[in-house]
């Protein structure tokens, strides 16, 4: 990629900004982290230590006052700020990447998408788990017909966190867009839509299990896809024994995969992708999933399927190509809106104890 690097302003330096966005931007050819926006003195120090050349802004207004000096804004601030900050960025003439969920409603997501289209600007949503190692592997198995016709897709994003941590993600204020349905649920629903397409019906169960919980911490979704596939999706912070990440059943075979993609843990530990990170996103053979029919993977049934390397860097590489060369947007606002249709239906289903037709 030729020319000067595209200058990126990053709004927010909490978990999303510091662990995911800043390192991945820094590892992407053609992108340069120019400014980090955070009002927290400790996070300002952390940003300077990790990125010595970065500018620090205490507020988004400071960043947008320099809009002419930037080529891209990344919004990794709390969920309630996504729509107003993305709107301000687009109105300032800046392409935008927004962490998931793009908005609290599908209508807001589509309005943002229309604004971006009207301005001729990129609006992309950070759905990094499309580039998880297990998801890339499953996507290839489905595309190659290894499972036959898929009947049921089971996906779990489960944790054991019996005590509340506090913060906006666990707030009961609807304006905060907290809870696991919109957090981890954004990932599992997006993956189901990528694999199996539009959804026609949604049933959900959503609970507040932990003492003092104000937002959902144990949620289940059952989706019926237009092609007949059924997706059963679990997101939980109260799972004392973790189930398989994926269990996918088809007319020819099933695929079972345990464990989480290693990239988040690597980023948290300070590892960085790059030309010297030959093993980035890979996992040992004992963690590979198993493919078979009529056999138990617990006892070694079926055959081990090598897990493809995870590739979070691919997201920002695609963003850079889209801005430089007019390449495709890796995750569009309309795709995010389709996922939000499902999340909104799930929230209604759980509250009213009904199945919602889309």
C-alpha positions in Angstrom: 0.0 0.0 0.0 1.6 3.3 -1.1 1.2 6.8 0.1 1.2 8.4 3.5 -0.6 6.4 6.3 -4.2 7.2 6.9 -4.4 9.1 10.2 -6.8 7.5 12.7 -8.5 9.1 15.7 -9.7 6.6 18.4 -12.5 7.7 20.7 -12.3 5.6 23.9 -9.4 3.8 25.6 -11.1 1.3 27.8 -11.1 -2.5 27.1 -12.2 -2.1 23.4 -9.9 0.8 22.6 -6.8 -0.3 24.4 -7.0 -4.1 23.9 -8.5 -4.4 20.4 -8.6 -1.2 18.3 -5.3 0.5 19.1 -3.1 -2.6 18.7 -4.8 -3.7 15.5 -4.7 -0.2 14.0 -1.0 0.0 14.9 -0.4 -3.4 13.2 -2.1 -2.4 10.0 -0.1 -1.3 7.0 -1.4 2.0 5.7 -3.0 3.1 9.1 -1.4 5.3 11.8 -2.9 6.0 15.2 -2.9 9.7 15.4 -5.1 10.6 18.4 -6.6 8.9 21.4 -9.6 10.5 23.1 -10.0 9.7 26.8 -10.7 11.9 29.8 -9.2 9.5 32.3 -5.6 10.5 33.4 -4.6 6.9 34.0 -5.8 5.8 30.6 -4.0 8.8 29.0 -0.8 7.6 30.6 -1.4 4.1 29.3 -2.0 5.3 25.8 1.2 7.4 25.8 3.2 4.5 27.2 1.9 2.1 24.5 1.9 4.6 21.7 4.6 7.2 22.3 3.8 9.3 19.2 0.0 9.5 19.8 -1.8 12.8 20.6 -4.1 12.8 23.6 -7.5 14.6 23.5 -9.7 14.9 26.6 -13.0 15.0 24.7 -14.5 14.1 21.3 -14.9 17.9 20.6 -11.2 18.3 20.7 -10.8 15.5 18.2 -13.5 16.8 15.8 -12.0 20.3 15.9 -9.1 18.7 14.0 -11.3 16.8 11.6 -9.3 18.1 8.6 -6.1 16.4 10.0 -7.7 13.0 10.2 -8.7 10.3 7.7 -10.7 7.9 9.9 -12.5 8.0 13.3 -12.9 4.8 15.4 -15.6 4.9 18.1 -14.8 2.5 21.0 -16.6 4.5 23.7 -19.7 3.3 25.7 -22.6 2.0 23.7 -24.9 5.0 24.4 -22.4 7.3 22.6 -22.1 5.3 19.4 -24.9 7.0 17.5 -24.3 10.6 18.4 -20.5 10.3 17.9 -20.8 8.5 14.6 -23.3 11.1 13.4 -20.9 13.9 14.4 -18.0 12.2 12.6 -20.0 11.6 9.4 -21.3 15.2 9.4 -17.6 16.3 9.8 -16.8 14.4 6.6 -14.9 11.6 8.3 -15.2 7.8 7.6 -16.1 5.9 10.7 -15.6 2.5 12.3 -17.9 1.8 15.3 -17.5 -0.9 17.8 -20.5 -3.3 18.1 -23.4 -2.7 18.7 -23.6 0.1 16.1 -26.8 1.4 17.8 -29.5 0.5 20.2 -32.1 -0.1 17.5 -32.1 -1.2 13.9 -33.8 2.0 12.8 -30.9 4.1 14.2 -28.4 1.8 12.4 -30.2 2.3 9.1 -30.4 6.0 9.6 -26.6 6.1 10.2 -26.1 4.0 7.1 -28.2 6.4 5.0 -26.2 9.3 6.3 -23.0 7.7 5.4 -24.3 6.8 1.9 -25.5 10.3 1.4 -22.1 11.7 2.4 -20.2 9.1 0.4 -18.3 7.9 3.5 -17.4 4.6 4.9 -19.4 3.4 7.9 -18.1 0.1 9.2 -18.9 -2.0 12.3 -16.2 -3.8 14.2 -17.3 -7.4 14.3 -14.0 -8.9 15.0 -15.4 -12.4 15.8 -16.0 -13.0 12.1 -12.3 -13.6 12.1 -12.2 -16.0 15.0 -10.2 -19.1 14.3 -13.1 -21.5 15.0 -15.6 -19.4 13.0 -13.3 -19.2 10.0 -12.9 -23.0 10.2 -16.7 -23.6 10.5 -17.4 -21.3 7.6 -15.1 -23.3 5.4 -16.6 -26.6 6.5 -20.1 -25.3 5.6 -19.0 -23.8 2.3 -17.2 -27.1 1.4 -20.3 -29.2 2.1 -18.6 -31.2 4.8 -21.7 -31.1 7.0 -24.2 -31.6 4.2 -27.4 -29.6 4.8 -27.1 -27.9 8.2 -30.0 -28.6 10.5 -29.0 -26.9 13.7 -26.3 -24.4 14.7 -25.5 -24.3 18.4 -23.2 -21.4 19.5 -22.1 -20.6 23.0 -20.3 -17.6 24.4 -20.2 -18.5 28.1 -18.3 -17.3 31.0 -18.1 -18.0 34.8 -18.3 -14.6 36.4 -20.5 -15.1 39.5 -19.8 -11.6 40.9 -20.7 -8.3 39.2 -17.9 -6.1 38.1 -19.9 -2.9 37.9 -19.8 -0.3 35.1 -22.1 0.7 32.3 -22.2 -2.8 30.7 -24.1 -4.0 33.8 -26.3 -1.0 34.1 -30.1 -1.4 34.1 -30.6 2.0 32.4 -31.9 1.2 28.9 -30.0 4.2 27.5 -26.7 2.5 28.3 -27.6 -0.5 26.0 -25.9 -2.8 28.5 -26.4 -6.5 29.2 -25.2 -9.6 27.5 -27.9 -9.7 24.8 -26.4 -6.6 23.2 -22.8 -7.4 24.2 -21.9 -11.1 23.5 -25.3 -11.5 21.7 -24.1 -9.1 19.0 -21.3 -11.5 18.2 -23.3 -14.8 18.1 -26.2 -13.3 16.2 -23.9 -11.8 13.6 -22.1 -15.1 13.1 -25.4 -16.9 12.7 -26.5 -14.4 10.0 -23.2 -14.7 8.2 -23.4 -18.4 8.1 -27.1 -19.0 7.4 -28.7 -15.8 6.3 -32.0 -14.0 7.2 -34.1 -14.9 10.2 -37.8 -15.3 10.1 -38.6 -16.0 13.8 -37.0 -15.3 17.2 -37.6 -16.8 20.6 -35.6 -15.8 23.6 -35.2 -16.4 27.3 -33.3 -13.7 29.3 -32.6 -13.7 33.0 -30.8 -11.7 35.7 -29.2 -14.4 37.8 -26.5 -12.7 39.9 -27.3 -10.9 43.1 -27.7 -7.2 42.4 -27.8 -7.7 38.6 -29.6 -4.9 36.7 -29.1 -6.2 33.1 -29.4 -9.6 31.6 -26.5 -12.0 32.4 -27.9 -15.3 31.2 -29.7 -15.3 27.8 -30.7 -17.9 25.2 -32.0 -17.2 21.6 -33.6 -19.6 19.2 -33.6 -18.4 15.6 -35.4 -19.9 12.6 -33.6 -18.9 9.4 -35.4 -18.5 6.1 -33.5 -21.5 4.7 -34.8 -23.8 7.5 -31.6 -23.8 9.7 -32.3 -23.4 13.4 -29.7 -21.5 15.5 -29.6 -22.0 19.2 -27.4 -19.2 20.8 -26.3 -19.0 24.4 -24.6 -16.0 26.1 -24.0 -16.2 29.8 -21.8 -14.9 32.7 -23.1 -17.6 35.0 -22.0 -20.8 33.4 -20.2 -22.9 36.0 -19.4 -25.6 33.4 -18.7 -24.3 29.9 -20.3 -26.0 26.9 -18.8 -26.4 23.4 -18.2 -23.1 21.6 -19.9 -24.7 18.5 -22.0 -27.8 17.9 -23.2 -27.9 14.3 -25.4 -30.7 13.1 -26.0 -31.5 9.4 -27.3 -34.3 7.1 -23.8 -35.7 6.6 -21.8 -34.9 9.7 -21.6 -32.8 12.8 -18.8 -30.5 14.1 -18.0 -29.9 17.7 -15.5 -27.3 18.9 -14.5 -26.3 22.4 -12.6 -23.3 23.7 -12.2 -19.7 22.6 -10.2 -18.1 19.8 -6.8 -17.2 21.4 -6.5 -13.7 19.9 -8.2 -11.7 22.6 -6.1 -13.4 25.3 -2.9 -12.7 23.3 -3.8 -9.0 22.9 -4.6 -8.7 26.6 -1.2 -10.2 27.4 0.5 -7.6 25.2 1.2 -9.7 22.1 0.8 -8.0 18.8 0.1 -9.3 15.3 2.7 -8.6 12.6 5.2 -10.1 10.2 7.1 -11.6 13.1 4.1 -13.2 14.7 4.1 -16.4 12.6 1.8 -18.2 15.0 -0.7 -15.5 15.4 -4.3 -16.8 15.9 -3.2 -20.5 15.9 -4.0 -23.1 18.5 -2.5 -26.5 19.5 -3.8 -29.7 17.9 -5.4 -30.8 21.2 -7.9 -27.9 20.8 -9.0 -28.7 17.3 -12.6 -29.5 16.7 -13.9 -32.8 15.6 -16.0 -33.8 12.6 -18.0 -37.0 12.4 -21.3 -38.8 12.4 -22.7 -41.1 15.1 -19.7 -40.8 17.3 -18.9 -38.9 20.5 -16.1 -36.3 20.2 -15.6 -36.6 24.0 -14.2 -40.1 23.5 -12.3 -39.2 20.4 -14.9 -40.0 17.8 -14.8 -38.4 14.4 -11.7 -36.8 12.9 -9.8 -33.8 14.2 -10.1 -30.8 11.9 -7.2 -28.4 11.9 -8.4 -25.0 13.1 -7.6 -22.2 10.7 -5.6 -19.3 12.1 -7.7 -16.5 13.6 -7.2 -13.2 11.8 -8.4 -10.1 13.5 -5.9 -8.0 11.6 -7.9 -8.8 8.4 -10.6 -6.4 9.6 -8.5 -3.2 9.6 -6.6 -4.3 6.5 -10.0 -4.4 4.7 -10.9 -1.0 6.1 -7.6 0.4 4.8 -8.3 -1.1 1.4 -11.8 0.3 1.3 -10.5 3.8 2.1 -7.5 3.7 -0.2 -8.7 1.6 -3.2 -12.5 1.5 -2.9 -12.5 -2.1 -1.7 -15.6 -3.6 0.0 -16.7 -2.6 3.5 -15.9 -5.6 5.7 -19.0 -5.1 7.9 -21.7 -2.7 6.7 -24.3 -0.7 8.7 -27.1 -2.7 7.0 -25.6 -6.0 8.2 -25.5 -4.5 11.7 -29.1 -3.4 11.3 -30.2 -6.9 10.4 -28.5 -8.2 13.5 -30.2 -5.5 15.6 -33.6 -6.6 14.2 -32.9 -10.0 15.8 -31.7 -8.5 19.1 -34.7 -6.3 19.4 -37.0 -9.2 18.6 -35.2 -11.3 21.2 -35.6 -8.6 23.9 -39.3 -8.4 23.1 -39.7 -12.2 23.0 -38.1 -12.6 26.5 -40.1 -9.8 28.0 -43.5 -10.9 26.5 -42.8 -14.6 26.5 -43.7 -14.9 22.8 -42.1 -15.9 19.5 -41.5 -12.9 17.4 -41.9 -13.1 13.6 -39.7 -11.0 11.5 
